[in-house]
Amino acid sequence: METARLAASPEHGPAANLARALAVLPIALTLLPLFRTGRGWVRIWDFPRAQITALGLVGQAAMQRWGTTSQTDRALTAVLGAALVYQAAKMAPYTPLYPRQVPTAHDVPPERCLRLFMANVLQENRRADLVLREIRAADPDIVCLVETDAWWADQLDVLEADYPCITRCPLENHYGMLLFSRLPIVECDVRCLVTEDVPSMRAVVRLRSGDEVLLYAVHPPPPLPDSPSYGRDAELVLIGKEIAEHGRPSIVVGDLNDVAWSYTATLFKRVSHMVDPRVGRGMFSTFDANHALARYPLDHVFHTRHFTLRELRVLQHTGSDHFPILTELAYTPERKPEIEKPTPTETDLNHADEIVEEAREAEPYVDDEGKGRATRTPT
């Protein structure tokens, strides 16, 4: 009799229990990424902040409708509210409501500008015609393409007439990379910094003004439920440290398999002293191109404070699961004082060293100095 009465009461009814479940889930998914671990099944929850927020709003509405006045339900509602505020705070910098981190360029001579097209073409995608259409419409100075195999390298050879400086590293493992430039490339290295057969490129590009800038093209492996993020995290840290050490004008572009608001991405920006032109402008989500409700900003352009922004936009669908992204930067070192310099704390630097050490233990390919090895000759 007592059990039946409890089951029939609002506090123990199915609606109240459903409301609690809808509240607990977004709380758990908010807390998981706070653990500093490289485990993929934890790291993947950095990505869907907007989706977790939407689920949390549903949970909050359910608690308001079916929750009780018990102390437990009140506490659950309060914790869920805090989780929603936290998620919103993480995403807020990538809205127009936030101050812009990178100023807009004004009256900069064209010879001091660099127009950059970046796309993950999806290795199995065979719509090279759509990729070429977007490249020609965007008219970039540099084209960076990832997930390019030998088929893609052959199809895109037609760009050679307009982009004579080419670095090819086609691979059949979804980590191939092609770089085309109409600007002179003084030198270009293809390096596997952390994981064997996962290359990145480092190119010295000469602008029409004669100024030289460093361009890093990267595409580290993604975190997956059964695959850790050690390789991705360590590659970003190593490149970030290198950029901070030499202090030269630098741009990092690529499919980072990470979102702009993750701990790793923000650590990378502080360690490298680089800034993000999306801050204060929008998310510019590029993945998944095929599912509007599951989109994240996975394709990135970061740069040092030597640059200001002329243009940033996501382009049209090309048959890939990523949209291309176009960025035009102006080389304006005289405006560096206008941009706050991201600076790592001692804790940040210690975490960065720990990330490289974890990668060294998980990936024997990393050398004793944590710098990886150059294994391919550009063609």
LUMBA-225654 format. One record per residue: x, y, z of N, C-alpha, C in turn. Coordinates in steps of 0.05 Angstrom, whole numbers, plus 5000, padded with zeros to 4 digits. Example, Ala and Ser with C-alpha at 12.3 -4.5 7.8 and 13.67 -1.06 7.14 Angstrom:
% LUMBA-225654
526448865156524649105156526449345156/525749555142527349795143525850015157/
END
This chain:
% LUMBA-225654
501749765000500050005000501850255000/503850265017505650495019507250524993/508150304981509650314956507850434934/505350344933503550444912503050744915/502850834941502351114946504751284937/507151184942509651324933509751354903/509151124889509251124860507251324848/504951354862502951524851503351824857/505151884876505652164884507152304862/506752574859508152734838511152704841/512152684865515052674869516352424857/514852204857515951954847514651864821/513052044808511751974783513651964760/512851844737514551814714515352084702/513552284703514252544692516452684707/516352664734518452784751521052644746/521052374744523452224739524652294711/522952324691523952404665525252674666/523952864680525153134683527853124696/528152954716530752934729532852814711/532052614695533952504676534852704655/532952864646533553074626535353294638/535253324664537053514678539753404683/539853154691542453024698544252994674/543152924651544752864628546453104619/545253344614546953574607548853654628/548153614654550053674675552553494673/552053234668554253044666555953104642/554753174619556253234595557753504597/556853674615558353924620560753874637/560453694657562653634675564853474663/564153284645566153094635568653234623/568353434605570753554593572453704612/571453754637573153894656575453724666/575253464662577453284670579653304650/582053354659584353384641585453114633/584152994614584952734604584952734574/586452554562586552534533584652314523/583052194541581251984532579152094513/578951964490577152064469574252084477/573251894493570451894501569752124520/571852244531571452484547571752734529/573852744513574552974497572353044477/570952844467568952904446566753084457/566353104483564253264494565053564495/567453624487568153904483566654024459/565853854440564853944415561954054417/560053904426557153984422556054164444/557454384449556454564470553654674464/553154754439550554854432548454644436/549054394428547154174430546654104460/548754114476548354054504546754274517/547254524509545654754519542654714512/542154634487539354594479538054374496/539554164501538453944517538054044546/539854214556539654324583537154494585/536554654565534154814565531654644566/531654424551529354244553529154124581/531454054593531453954620530454154640/531254404637530454614655527354664653/526354654628523454684624521954454637/523054214634521753974646521753994676/523954094688524054114717522054324727/521854544712519854744719517054634718/516554464699513854354695513254124714/515153934716514553694731516153654756/518153824760519753794785518153874809/519153794832517653844857519154064873/518054124896519354324913521254194933/521953944928523753804946526553934944/528053894965530754004966532553894943/532153634938533753514916533153634889/530553674883529853784857530654074855/530554224877531454494876534454514871/535954334884538854334879539554254851/538054054840538553964813537954184793/535854334797535154564780537354774781/538354824805540455034808543054944794/543754694797546254594784545954604754/543554524744543054534715543254824705/542255014721542455294713545355384711/546955294730549855364730551155244705/550454994698551554864675550855014649/548455114648547655274624549155534623/549555664645551155914646553955854637/555155634646557855564638558055514608/556155364597556155304568555955564553/554155734561553755994547556256164548/557656164571560056314574562256214555/562355954551564355844533563855924504/561355944497560656004469560456304464/560056464485559656754482561756894465/564356824469566356964452565956934422/564556734414564156674386561456774377/560657004387558157134379558857434375/557257574359557757864355557258034381/556357904402555958054427558558094442/560657954434563157964448565058154433/566858294448568858464434570558314415/571158434392572858294372575658284382/576858044379579658014387581558124366/580758094340582458194318581058424305/582258654303581058884290580658844260/578758994249578358984220580459154207/581459054184583559204169582259424153/583559664152582559884137584860004120/584260044095586060184077588860064076/588959794075591459654073592059604044/594459664034595159604006594859314000/593859243976593458963969596058793971/598358913967600758763967601458663996/600158774016600658684043598458494053/596758394035594558224043595057934033/593857754046594057474039591257344041/590457234019587757114017588056804017/586756674037587356394042584756224041/584856014025582555834022583455564035/581755464054582355214067579855034066/580354774060578154584059579054304065/577454164080577653874083575853764061/576953634041575353554017573953294021/574653144042573652874047574752684026/576452504034577952344015576152193996/573852084006572051923989570352093970/570252353975568652543959569952553931/568352553910569352563883568252803868/567353013882566453253870568653463868/570753393854572953583851572053833836/569953803819568954033804567854243823/566554153845565454353864567654483880/569754333887571954463901573354663883/573754593858575054783839573255023835/570654983834568755213830569055413853/569255313878569455483901572155623902/574255483894576955603893576955833873/575855793850575956003829574156233836/571956183849570156403858571456563880/572956433898574156573920576756723912/578056623891580556743881582556793903/583356573917585256613939588156623929/589956713947592856703941593956433947/592856303968593856043977591455863981/591855613972589755403976591055183992/589755114014590554894031588354684032/588954444024586854224023587953984039/586153874055586853634070584953404063/585853164072584552904064584752854034/587052924023587552903994589252653988/588152473972589652233964590752283936/591852083923592952113896590952203876/588452103879586252183860585852493861/585752593886585352883889587753043878/590152943882592453073872592353093842/591552883828591252883799589153083790/586753073804584553243795585253543799/586853603818587353893824589953993811/591153823795593553923780592854153761/590254183754589454403737589954673750/590354683776590854933790593755033785/595454863775598254933772598755183755/596955223736597355463718597055723734/595355723754594855963770596455963796/597255723805598555693831601155533826/603255663817605655523809607255403832/606955513857608455403880606655193893/607454943891605754723900607454533918/606254463940607354253958605254033960/606053793952604153563951605053353972/603153263987603553034004601052864004/600352733982597952573980598352313996/596252234010596351984026593651854024/593651594029591151434027589851384054/590751534075589851474102588151704114/587151884096585452114104587152344116/589752324114591452544124593252664103/592552624077594052754056593653054057/595453194044595353494046596553604020/595253814009596253953985596254253991/598354383983598554673986599254803959/597554983950597955133925598255423932/600155563919600555843924601256003899/600056233895600956413874603056603884/603356613911605456773923607956593925/610256713923612756553925612956413952/613656153952614256013976617255973977/618456103996621356103999622355824006/620955694025621655424032619155294044/619055034043616754884055617654614065/617054554090617754294102615154144107/615253884101613053704108614053534132/612653564154613553434179611453264191/612253034202610552874219611452914248/610153094262611153184288610652984310/608352844309607552674331606952394322/605152374302604152114293605152054265/606251814262607351734236605151744215/605851854191604051884169601652064174/601952254193600052474197601752734194/601952834170603753054165602653324171/604353514174603653804174605653944156/605054184148606854344131607654604145/610054684140611054944150612355084126/611055304117612055444093612655734099/614755834087615456114088614356244063/612356414066611056544043611856834041/612556924017613357194012610957354001/610057554015607857714006608757893982/606958013968607658193946609258433955/608958493981610458723992613358653998/613958393996616658294003616858194031/614958234048614958134075614557834075/615857694093615557404095614057324120/612157134116610557034138610756724138/610456614162610456324164607556224164/607056014148604455884146604755594155/603155524175603055244185600355124176/600454904162598054754154597954494170/595754454184595654224203593054074200/593153814206590753644206591253404225/591253454251591753234270589353044272/589852804283587652614286585552704306/583052624301580852704320580752534344/579652634367579052454389576452304382/576452044388574151874383573651714408/571251594411570751444436572851224442/573951104420576050894424578850994417/579151254414581751364405582351614421/584651634435585251864452586052104435/586252334448586952584435589852664439/591552474449594352544455595752664430/595452534407596852624383596052904375/593452944374592453214367593453424386/593153374412593853574432596753644431/598453434429601353474429602253624404/601053564381601853714356601254004359/598954074370598254364373600154494393/600854354414602654474434605454514422/606454314407609154344395609254574375/607254594359607154814340606955084354/605255084375604955334390607455424403/608955234415611555304427613555414407/613555284383615355364362614755654353/612255724350611455984341612256194362/611756134387612456314409615456354410/616956154405619856164407621056344386/620156314360621456474339620156744337/617656784345616357044346615857174318/616057024297615657134270612657154263/611957314244609157324235608257044225/606156934237605456664232602356634230/601656434214598856364210598656054213/596655964228596155674230593355624218/593255444199590755384185590355084183/587854994184587454714180584954614195/584354364190582354214204583654104229/583254244252584654174277583253944291/580953854281579353654295578953734324/578553984328578054104354576354344351/574854414371573154654370574654894383/573755134375575155374383575155414413/573055314427572755364456573955144474/575154944463576154724479578554814496/579154664516581554724533584054714516/584254514498586654484482587054724463/584854804450585055034432585855294446/584555334469585255584484588055574495/588955334504591755304513593655354490/593055254466594655304443594955604437/592755744439592856034433594556184454/594356104479596056234499598956164496/599555914491602355824488603655954464/602155974442603256084417603056384415/601556514433600956804432599356874407/597756684398596156734374593356814381/592056944361589257044365587456914344/584856944349582756814333580957024321/580857054295579157264283576157214287/575356974295572556924299571457044324/573257094344572357204369571057474365/568457494373566957744370565557764343/565857554326564657564299562657334295/563257094305561456864301563056604303/561556384302562756124304564056024277/562756094255563756014229564055704228/561955564235562055274236562355154209/564054954206564654834180563954534179/563454404202562854124203560554074223/558653914216558353734194556653874172/557653884148556254024126553653894119/553353644126550953494118548753484140/549353594163547453584185547453854199/545354014194545154284204545054294235/544054094248543754094276546153994291/548153904276550653804289553053934276/553354194280555554334267557254464289/559954454283561954564301564054704284/565454894296567755024283570254854285/570654674265572954494266575254594248/574654764229576754864211577555154219/580055194223580955434238583055594222/583155854229585356024222586156184246/588456134257589556294279591956444268/592656664281594956824271596156984294/598557074290599857254309598757534306/599557704324598357974325599458164303/601058044284602058194262599858254241/597458134244595458144223592858264234/591358384216588558454221586858324199/584258334202582458174185581058344165/581158254140579558374119577058224113/577157954113574857794106574957524119/572657414127572457144138569757044133/569556814118566856704112567056404106/564856274112564555994104563355974077/564455804060563655784032561555564027/560955514002558855333995559655043997/557654863998558054584000559554473976/561454293980563054183959562853873957/560853753970560653463971562153343994/563653494009565053404033563253424057/564253314079562853354105563753614118/565553754106566454024115565854234094/565054464103564954694085567754814083/568554924060571055084059570755344074/573055454081573055714095575055894081/574356144078576056344065576756564085/579356624087580356834105582157024089/581857284092583757474081584857634104/587457614107588857764129590557984117/590858194132592558414124594958424143/597358444131599858454147600158744157/599558774183599559044195600959034222/603558984222604958964248604859214264/604459444251604259694266601759714284/599859524280597459524297597559324319/599859194323600058994344599159094372/599859354379599059444406596059454410/594459444389591559454391590459174400/592058974397591158694402592358594427/590758514446591758404471593258144466/595558114478597257874473596457644492/595557424480594957184497597557084510/597457044536599856964551599356724568/601056524567600556284584601456334613/600056204631600856204659602955984663/604055974686605955754692604555484691/602055484701600455244699599955154671/599455344653599055284624601555154613/603855264619606355154608606954874620/606254834645606554564656604754364643/602254444638600254274625601254214597/602354414583603354364556605554154556/607354174575609553974577608353694583/606353684600605053434607603753304582/602553474566601153374541603253244523/605453374519607553254502608652994514/608952994540609952744554607952524550/605352584553603352374549603352264521/603852444502603952364474606452184469/608652254482611052104479610651814489/609151794511608551524521606651364504/604651514492602651374475603551344447/605351524437606251514409609251494409/610351264406613351234406614651394383/613051484364614251634342615451894350/614352014371615452274381618352234390/620152404381622952364388623552454417/626052424425626752484453626352774461/626452954441626053234447623153324443/621453134436618653194432618153364408/619953354388619653514364618753354339/618553104342617752944318619952924298/619352834274621352794254620252884226/621953004211621253064183621752814167/619652714153619952464139619352474110/618352704100617652704072618852954058/619552914033620553134017618353244001/617853514002615653623987616153583957/613853553942614053533913612353753901/
END
